[in-house]
Structure formats: structure tokens, C-alpha cells
Amino acid sequence: MSDVYSQQSVEELEEKIEEIKTALDNAKQADLAKALSNQLTELRTALAKKRAA
């Protein structure tokens, strides 16, 4: 066990794990939102080019 966490209770450790899991989920959602936004921009650009042609 890491010395950093050895003095924390089981409850404190479980709470910290949940906090990190939530932060990780939020980061994944942010990455997905950015990727979808980029894809949407590319699709809109392609559509505009086809309409202008």
C-alpha cells in the first residue's frame, strides 16, 4: 500500500476512487464532445462545398 494513502480510512479511499472515476468519465465525455464537434464542423464544411459547386 502506498504510504500516501495508508493513513486514510476505507471510506475515504472509496470516496476518492469514486471522485477519480467521475473525473475520468467527465474527461472522456469532454473528449467525445470535442471529437463530435470536429466531425460536425467537417460535415458542415463538406455540405457547404457541395452546395456551392
Phi and psi in radians as a Rosetta constraint file:
Dihedral C 1 N 2 CA 2 C 2 CIRCULARHARMONIC -1.170 0.35
Dihedral N 2 CA 2 C 2 N 3 CIRCULARHARMONIC 2.405 0.35
Dihedral C 2 N 3 CA 3 C 3 CIRCULARHARMONIC -1.046 0.35
Dihedral N 3 CA 3 C 3 N 4 CIRCULARHARMONIC -0.518 0.35
Dihedral C 3 N 4 CA 4 C 4 CIRCULARHARMONIC -1.048 0.35
Dihedral N 4 CA 4 C 4 N 5 CIRCULARHARMONIC -0.633 0.35
Dihedral C 4 N 5 CA 5 C 5 CIRCULARHARMONIC -1.857 0.35
Dihedral N 5 CA 5 C 5 N 6 CIRCULARHARMONIC -0.032 0.35
Dihedral C 5 N 6 CA 6 C 6 CIRCULARHARMONIC -1.124 0.35
Dihedral N 6 CA 6 C 6 N 7 CIRCULARHARMONIC -0.425 0.35
Dihedral C 6 N 7 CA 7 C 7 CIRCULARHARMONIC -1.607 0.35
Dihedral N 7 CA 7 C 7 N 8 CIRCULARHARMONIC -0.062 0.35
Dihedral C 7 N 8 CA 8 C 8 CIRCULARHARMONIC -1.537 0.35
Dihedral N 8 CA 8 C 8 N 9 CIRCULARHARMONIC 2.607 0.35
Dihedral C 8 N 9 CA 9 C 9 CIRCULARHARMONIC -1.307 0.35
Dihedral N 9 CA 9 C 9 N 10 CIRCULARHARMONIC 2.891 0.35
Dihedral C 9 N 10 CA 10 C 10 CIRCULARHARMONIC -0.988 0.35
Dihedral N 10 CA 10 C 10 N 11 CIRCULARHARMONIC -0.765 0.35
Dihedral C 10 N 11 CA 11 C 11 CIRCULARHARMONIC -1.085 0.35
Dihedral N 11 CA 11 C 11 N 12 CIRCULARHARMONIC -0.734 0.35
Dihedral C 11 N 12 CA 12 C 12 CIRCULARHARMONIC -1.118 0.35
Dihedral N 12 CA 12 C 12 N 13 CIRCULARHARMONIC -0.718 0.35
Dihedral C 12 N 13 CA 13 C 13 CIRCULARHARMONIC -1.165 0.35
Dihedral N 13 CA 13 C 13 N 14 CIRCULARHARMONIC -0.744 0.35
Dihedral C 13 N 14 CA 14 C 14 CIRCULARHARMONIC -1.094 0.35
Dihedral N 14 CA 14 C 14 N 15 CIRCULARHARMONIC -0.699 0.35
Dihedral C 14 N 15 CA 15 C 15 CIRCULARHARMONIC -1.115 0.35
Dihedral N 15 CA 15 C 15 N 16 CIRCULARHARMONIC -0.750 0.35
Dihedral C 15 N 16 CA 16 C 16 CIRCULARHARMONIC -1.113 0.35
Dihedral N 16 CA 16 C 16 N 17 CIRCULARHARMONIC -0.709 0.35
Dihedral C 16 N 17 CA 17 C 17 CIRCULARHARMONIC -1.050 0.35
Dihedral N 17 CA 17 C 17 N 18 CIRCULARHARMONIC -0.788 0.35
Dihedral C 17 N 18 CA 18 C 18 CIRCULARHARMONIC -1.103 0.35
Dihedral N 18 CA 18 C 18 N 19 CIRCULARHARMONIC -0.709 0.35
Dihedral C 18 N 19 CA 19 C 19 CIRCULARHARMONIC -1.050 0.35
Dihedral N 19 CA 19 C 19 N 20 CIRCULARHARMONIC -0.767 0.35
Dihedral C 19 N 20 CA 20 C 20 CIRCULARHARMONIC -1.196 0.35
Dihedral N 20 CA 20 C 20 N 21 CIRCULARHARMONIC -0.705 0.35
Dihedral C 20 N 21 CA 21 C 21 CIRCULARHARMONIC -1.078 0.35
Dihedral N 21 CA 21 C 21 N 22 CIRCULARHARMONIC -0.720 0.35
Dihedral C 21 N 22 CA 22 C 22 CIRCULARHARMONIC -1.123 0.35
Dihedral N 22 CA 22 C 22 N 23 CIRCULARHARMONIC -0.782 0.35
Dihedral C 22 N 23 CA 23 C 23 CIRCULARHARMONIC -1.072 0.35
Dihedral N 23 CA 23 C 23 N 24 CIRCULARHARMONIC -0.690 0.35
Dihedral C 23 N 24 CA 24 C 24 CIRCULARHARMONIC -1.147 0.35
Dihedral N 24 CA 24 C 24 N 25 CIRCULARHARMONIC -0.763 0.35
Dihedral C 24 N 25 CA 25 C 25 CIRCULARHARMONIC -1.047 0.35
Dihedral N 25 CA 25 C 25 N 26 CIRCULARHARMONIC -0.749 0.35
Dihedral C 25 N 26 CA 26 C 26 CIRCULARHARMONIC -1.109 0.35
Dihedral N 26 CA 26 C 26 N 27 CIRCULARHARMONIC -0.684 0.35
Dihedral C 26 N 27 CA 27 C 27 CIRCULARHARMONIC -1.139 0.35
Dihedral N 27 CA 27 C 27 N 28 CIRCULARHARMONIC -0.725 0.35
Dihedral C 27 N 28 CA 28 C 28 CIRCULARHARMONIC -1.116 0.35
Dihedral N 28 CA 28 C 28 N 29 CIRCULARHARMONIC -0.702 0.35
Dihedral C 28 N 29 CA 29 C 29 CIRCULARHARMONIC -1.138 0.35
Dihedral N 29 CA 29 C 29 N 30 CIRCULARHARMONIC -0.680 0.35
Dihedral C 29 N 30 CA 30 C 30 CIRCULARHARMONIC -1.136 0.35
Dihedral N 30 CA 30 C 30 N 31 CIRCULARHARMONIC -0.733 0.35
Dihedral C 30 N 31 CA 31 C 31 CIRCULARHARMONIC -1.096 0.35
Dihedral N 31 CA 31 C 31 N 32 CIRCULARHARMONIC -0.737 0.35
Dihedral C 31 N 32 CA 32 C 32 CIRCULARHARMONIC -1.129 0.35
Dihedral N 32 CA 32 C 32 N 33 CIRCULARHARMONIC -0.759 0.35
Dihedral C 32 N 33 CA 33 C 33 CIRCULARHARMONIC -1.067 0.35
Dihedral N 33 CA 33 C 33 N 34 CIRCULARHARMONIC -0.716 0.35
Dihedral C 33 N 34 CA 34 C 34 CIRCULARHARMONIC -1.130 0.35
Dihedral N 34 CA 34 C 34 N 35 CIRCULARHARMONIC -0.768 0.35
Dihedral C 34 N 35 CA 35 C 35 CIRCULARHARMONIC -1.106 0.35
Dihedral N 35 CA 35 C 35 N 36 CIRCULARHARMONIC -0.752 0.35
Dihedral C 35 N 36 CA 36 C 36 CIRCULARHARMONIC -1.153 0.35
Dihedral N 36 CA 36 C 36 N 37 CIRCULARHARMONIC -0.680 0.35
Dihedral C 36 N 37 CA 37 C 37 CIRCULARHARMONIC -1.094 0.35
Dihedral N 37 CA 37 C 37 N 38 CIRCULARHARMONIC -0.747 0.35
Dihedral C 37 N 38 CA 38 C 38 CIRCULARHARMONIC -1.096 0.35
Dihedral N 38 CA 38 C 38 N 39 CIRCULARHARMONIC -0.736 0.35
Dihedral C 38 N 39 CA 39 C 39 CIRCULARHARMONIC -1.124 0.35
Dihedral N 39 CA 39 C 39 N 40 CIRCULARHARMONIC -0.720 0.35
Dihedral C 39 N 40 CA 40 C 40 CIRCULARHARMONIC -1.075 0.35
Dihedral N 40 CA 40 C 40 N 41 CIRCULARHARMONIC -0.743 0.35
Dihedral C 40 N 41 CA 41 C 41 CIRCULARHARMONIC -1.071 0.35
Dihedral N 41 CA 41 C 41 N 42 CIRCULARHARMONIC -0.765 0.35
Dihedral C 41 N 42 CA 42 C 42 CIRCULARHARMONIC -1.093 0.35
Dihedral N 42 CA 42 C 42 N 43 CIRCULARHARMONIC -0.740 0.35
Dihedral C 42 N 43 CA 43 C 43 CIRCULARHARMONIC -1.143 0.35
Dihedral N 43 CA 43 C 43 N 44 CIRCULARHARMONIC -0.727 0.35
Dihedral C 43 N 44 CA 44 C 44 CIRCULARHARMONIC -1.118 0.35
Dihedral N 44 CA 44 C 44 N 45 CIRCULARHARMONIC -0.683 0.35
Dihedral C 44 N 45 CA 45 C 45 CIRCULARHARMONIC -1.127 0.35
Dihedral N 45 CA 45 C 45 N 46 CIRCULARHARMONIC -0.778 0.35
Dihedral C 45 N 46 CA 46 C 46 CIRCULARHARMONIC -1.084 0.35
Dihedral N 46 CA 46 C 46 N 47 CIRCULARHARMONIC -0.731 0.35
Dihedral C 46 N 47 CA 47 C 47 CIRCULARHARMONIC -1.120 0.35
Dihedral N 47 CA 47 C 47 N 48 CIRCULARHARMONIC -0.759 0.35
Dihedral C 47 N 48 CA 48 C 48 CIRCULARHARMONIC -1.091 0.35
Dihedral N 48 CA 48 C 48 N 49 CIRCULARHARMONIC -0.697 0.35
Dihedral C 48 N 49 CA 49 C 49 CIRCULARHARMONIC -1.132 0.35
Dihedral N 49 CA 49 C 49 N 50 CIRCULARHARMONIC -0.737 0.35
Dihedral C 49 N 50 CA 50 C 50 CIRCULARHARMONIC -1.137 0.35
Dihedral N 50 CA 50 C 50 N 51 CIRCULARHARMONIC -0.706 0.35
Dihedral C 50 N 51 CA 51 C 51 CIRCULARHARMONIC -1.174 0.35
Dihedral N 51 CA 51 C 51 N 52 CIRCULARHARMONIC -0.579 0.35
Dihedral C 51 N 52 CA 52 C 52 CIRCULARHARMONIC -1.363 0.35
Dihedral N 52 CA 52 C 52 N 53 CIRCULARHARMONIC -0.371 0.35
